[in-house]
Amino acid sequence: MSLYAETRIVLAVDLDYFYAQCEEIRNPEIKGKPVVICVYSGRTVDSGAVSTANYVARSLGVRSGIPIILAKRLLAKHPEARFLPMDREFYESVSERIMQILRYHSSKIEQVSIDEAYLDVSENTRGDFAVAEKIATEIKSEILEKELLTCSVGVGSNKLISKMAVDAKKPDGLTTILPSQVHQFLDPLLVGKLFGIGTKTEKKLGDLGIKTIGDLANYDVDELSEEFGPNLGPLLKRLAQGIDDDPVKERETEQLSRIVTLKHDADGFDFASEITPLCKDISNRLVAYGLVCKSIGILVITTELKTKNRSKTLDAPTNSEVRIESVASELFQLFFREENETLARRVGIRVSSLTKTESLKKDASLTEFFS
C-alpha cells in the first residue's frame, strides 16, 4: 500500500439552493427576489408544500416542507416573490451535467442526491490537503463557468467531516478541516448539528446532559450503549469523535434524461433537429458510465404544464445515439397521432433499465451492434 493511501481526503459538494438557483439561471429577472419552488397537490390553487427556497426567501422565514399557503402569508408584503412549480426533469438535466464535471476530478464519486456528491481524492492528491483544496476551487470555478451555478465544498478526512465542513459555510463556501483540526471544529457545536442525529435523538442526548458534540465524544460508551443499544451507542460516540470509515462508493444509476424547451410550441413532430443533441448527450453519458439501456422514453410538457410520457422496451440493450434517436422519434410520432390536440412546450428523452456494458456484448444483435 502506498504511503499516501493511508491519508484519506474526501470532498463533499453541495449545490446551493439548487432548484431555486436553477430557476434563477433560467430566468435571471427573478434573481435577488424571493423564489419558492413548490410541489402543488392540485386540490386547490395553493395546496401543496414548499420543496425549497432561495436564501432571500429563507431570510423571510420560508422553509422546506411548510405549506405553500403559509409561505405566501410570510411573503405577503413582498409582491415581487415568485412561486414556481418544481421542474424535476430540468433540474435533473443540470445535475447530470454537473456530475460529469465532478467525475473529471475523481474516479471515486458517490452521488447521494440530485444536488450532493462525495468525491474521494486521496489518490490524485497523494494525501495533500492543499492539493485537495485546489481541486475544490477548480470544481467551484468550473461549475460556475459552465452552469452559472454556485456550490459549497467541504474538504475533510472522511465523508462525515467533509459533510460537516460543507454545512459550515453556505452559500458559495469552501471549508477545509485538517485531521488535526477535527476536535477543534466539532467539539463546540451543538450535538444536533452532528450529521445523522435527528430531533428525537438530540432530545434524548440532552436529557443525559449531552449538549455539544464534545460532550458526546467524551461520554462513557457503556452508558451510551445502555441508553441507545450496543450498535447505536458506540456509533454515536465514534461520529462525535469524527470517525467514519464509510467508503465513497458509486451508487447504481437508475435512469438518464435530458429535456429542452422547444423554439416554438408544437402540435406535431416537427422538431427532430432539437432532440438530436439530447440523444447524443445521453448516448455519450451512457458510454462514459459504461452502461446500456433497455428502455427508451419520451416526455412531453404541454403548454398547460402537464407532463405526458411514452416509452418502449427494447429487444436488446443499447447505448447507440442512432438507436436512441430512432426510438424517440417513433414515440413522438405515435404520441402526436394519439394526442393531436396537444401543444408541446418542452420535450425530453429518458433512458432507463440500465445495466453494465457487458450485457451489450452478450445480448446485442448484429444490427444493434453496428448501429
N, C-alpha and C positions, 0 to 999 in steps of 0.2 A: 504494500500500500504506500502511495506517495505521501510525503510529509504533509502537504497542504490539504490532502483529502480529509485529514482529521479536523481541520478548521472549517466548519460549515458556515456558509453565508446564504441567507435566503432573502429575497426581495418580496415584499407584498405590494402589489399595485392595485390601487383603488381609484376608479374613475369618479371624479367629483359630481355629486348630484346628477347622476348620469342621464336619466330620462329627460329631466328638465333642461340639462345642458345641451342635449341633442336637439331639443326643440328650439333653443336659443340660436344654435348654429343654423338650423333650417330656416328660421325666421329672426334675423338679427334685430328687428324692430322691438322685440319683446325683452331683449337683454336689459337688465337693470330694473325691470318691473317684477312684481311678484308673479311667479309662474308655478302653477299647481297642476300636476299630472294626475288625472282621475280615472278610476275604474268605475264606470257607470253601470248600474244594475239594470236600467231600462224601465224600472217600475214607474218612476216619475222623472221629471227633468233633472232634479238634484239628488236623486237617490244613488247611493254608492259610497265609495271610500277613496281617500287620498292615497295614491301609490307613493308619490314622492313630491318634493317641492324644492325650488332653488333656495339659496341662502337668504335672499331678500324676503321671501315668504316665511321662511323659518324664523327669521328675526321678529316677525309679527305674530308668531305663535302657531303657525301651521305645522303639523307633524304628520308623518306617515301613519295611515291607519284610521285617522279621525274621519267622521262622516263629511261628505262634501258640503252639506248644508252648514255644518259648523265652520268649516274653512271659509265659506262665503260670508258668514257672520263676522269672523275675525278680520276679514279683508273688506268689510262693508265701506270703510272710509277710504278705500283705495280702488277707485273705478278703473285704474289702469291695469289691475290684476288680470291675469289670463288663466282660465281654467280649460285645460286641454285633455282630450281623451287619450288614453295610453295607446301608443302605436308600436306594439312589441316587435312587429316584423322589421320596422325601420331601425329600432334600437339594436336588434339582433344583427342586422347587416353591418352597422357601425362597429359593434362589439367584435364581430368576427374579423374585421379588418385590423382592429387593434390587437387582437390575439396573435395575428400573423406578425405584427411588429414585434411583439414580445418573444415569439419563437425565434426570431433572428438573433436575440441576445442570450438565449439559453436553450439547450436541448431538453432540459427538465423543467416542464411547466405544468402547473395544475390550475385549471380554471375552475373556480369554486362557485361562480355565479356569472351573470351577464356582464357585471362590471367589476369583478375582482379576480385576481390570479396571484399565485405564488410562483416565483422562479428560483430554482437552486442554481446559484452561480459559483459554487465552491470550486469547481474545476477550472473554469475560464478566468477566475480571479486569482487562483493559487492561494486562496485564503487571505487575500489582501483586502481589507475593508475600504481602503482608499480607492482601489480599482472598482469595487462594488458600487461605491457612491458615484463614481464617474459613469458607470453603466446606468445607474438610476437617473442621473442627469440627462444622459443621452436618450433614454426612454421617454422622459418627460418632454424633451425638446422635439423628438420625432413625432409623438402623438399630437403635440400642439401644431407642428408644422403641417402634418398630413391630414389631420382630422379637425383641427381648430379647437380641440378639447384639452382641458387641464386635468391632471390626475395628481394624486398624492402617493408617495412611495415611502415605505418603511424598510430599513436595512437592519437585519439582525442575525443572530446565530442560529435561529430556528424559526419555524412558522409562527409560533406563539409570539416571540419577541418582535418579529417584523410586523405582525398584525397589530400589536400594541403600539408599535412605533408609528405606523401609518395613521392610526387613530389619534395620535398625539397632536398632529398639526394638519388641519384641513381648512379650506381647500388649497390646492396647489402647493402642498407641503412636501418636504423631504427630510426625514428624520433617521439618523443612524445611531444605533445603540451598540457600542462595542461590548464584548463579553465582560470586560472589567467594569462596565457601567450598568449592568443589568440590575443589581440590587439598588443602586442609587436611583435608578429610573423607576423601578417597580414599587419599592417599599413604601413611599409616601402616598401612593394612590389609594383611593377608597377601594375596598375589596370588590365592590360591584363593578368596578372598571376592568377587572380581570376577565379576559375573554373566556366565554363559556359559562360564566356564573349568572344565573337568572335572578329574578326578584325574590323567589321563594328561598333559594339557597343563600342569597345575601341576607335575608331576614334571619334565617337560622344561624348563620355565622355571627350576625350582630347579637343574637341572644346569648352567644358564647363569649361575647366581649371582643370579638374579632372585627375591627373596624377598617383596618388597612390591609393591603397585600402583605406588608411586612409583618403584621400581626399573624396572618395566616402562615407565612413562611416559617415563623418561629414557634408555631403552636405544636403541642405534643401530638405526634402522628397516631399514637394508640387511642387518644381521646377523640381524634377526628374519625378514626376507624369505628369507634364505638358509636359515634353520633351519625355518621354517613355511610357506614358499611365498609367492609375490608377492601373494596376496589375504589370507590369514590373518595374515601377519606385520604388515603395516600396520594391519589391523583391530584386532589386539590392542593396538597402541600407541595408536590412537585411543580405544579403550574405556578404557584406563588413564588417558587424559587427560580422560575424562568427555565425549567427543564422541560423540553419537548422533543422527543425522538421521532415524531411522526414524519415520515419522508414526504418530499414533494413528489406526487405521483400523478401521472396522466389519467384523467377521467375519460370514460368512453364517450365519444361524440355521438349524439343520437340523430342529429339532422343538421343540414346546412341550408341556408336560404339567402336570397338576395331579392330586393324589391326596388322598384323605380316608379317615380311619378311620370306619367305619360306627357308628352308635349301637348297633346290635345285629348280631351275626353273621347273615348272610343266606344262605338256600338257594334264593332266587328273586329276581326283580327287583321288590322292594317298597320300593326306596329312591330312587325317581325324584326326590323333592324334594331329596335330598342331592347329586345330581350337577348340579342346575341352577346353583348358584354356581360350580362348576368350569367348566362350559361358558361361562358369562357371562364369567368371568375370562380364559379362553383367547381368546374372541372379542374382548374388549377389547384384549388384548395384540397379537393379530394386526392389528387396526386401528391400534394405536399404532405398530407396526413397519412398517406399510404392506405387510402380507403376506396371502396367501391360502393355503389348504392344499388338497391334492388327495387326502390320505389321512387318515382318522379312525380311531382305535383305542381300545380299552379295555384296562385292566389289572385283574386280579383277584388279590389276595393272599389266600391261603387261611388258615384257622386253623392250618395246618401250615407257614405261612410260605413256601409255594410260590407263584411268580408265573406267572400264565397270561395270554395275550394273544389278542385278536381284532382284526382291522382290516378296513376296507373302502376301496377306491379309488373316488373319486367320478367321475361323468361330467364335472363342471365344478368348478373350484376355488371355494372359499368362505371367508368369514370370518364367516358368519352364526351367531349364537348359536343360533337356532332350528334351523338345519340341523345343526349340530354335535350338539345335544342329541337331535335326531330319530334320527340315525345311531347315536349312542352307545346310546340306548335300544333300538334294534333289535338291536344287537350284544349287549347284556346279556341280552335276552330269548332270543336264539339260544344264548348261552353256557350259560344255566341249563337250557335244554332238552337240550343235549348233555352237560352236566356236572351232572346232577340230584342227585348225592350230595356235591357240593362245598359247603363252608361258606365264605363270603367274609367276611373281617375288614376288608379295606381295598380300595378300588376307585379307579381313576383314569381320566382321559381324556387321550389324546395325539393331537396333530395333527402331520403330517409332510408331506414332499414340498412344501415351502414355496416360493412364488415371490412376486415383487412384485405389488402390487395391480393393475397394468396388465393382467395376464392375466385378471382378473375381467371387465374391460370388454370384452376381446376375445372370451372364450370362454363366459361365463356365459349360461345360458338365461334367458328372462324369469322363469320360476318361481324360479330360483336368485337372480336379482337382487332380486326383490321379497320373497323370504324373508329 
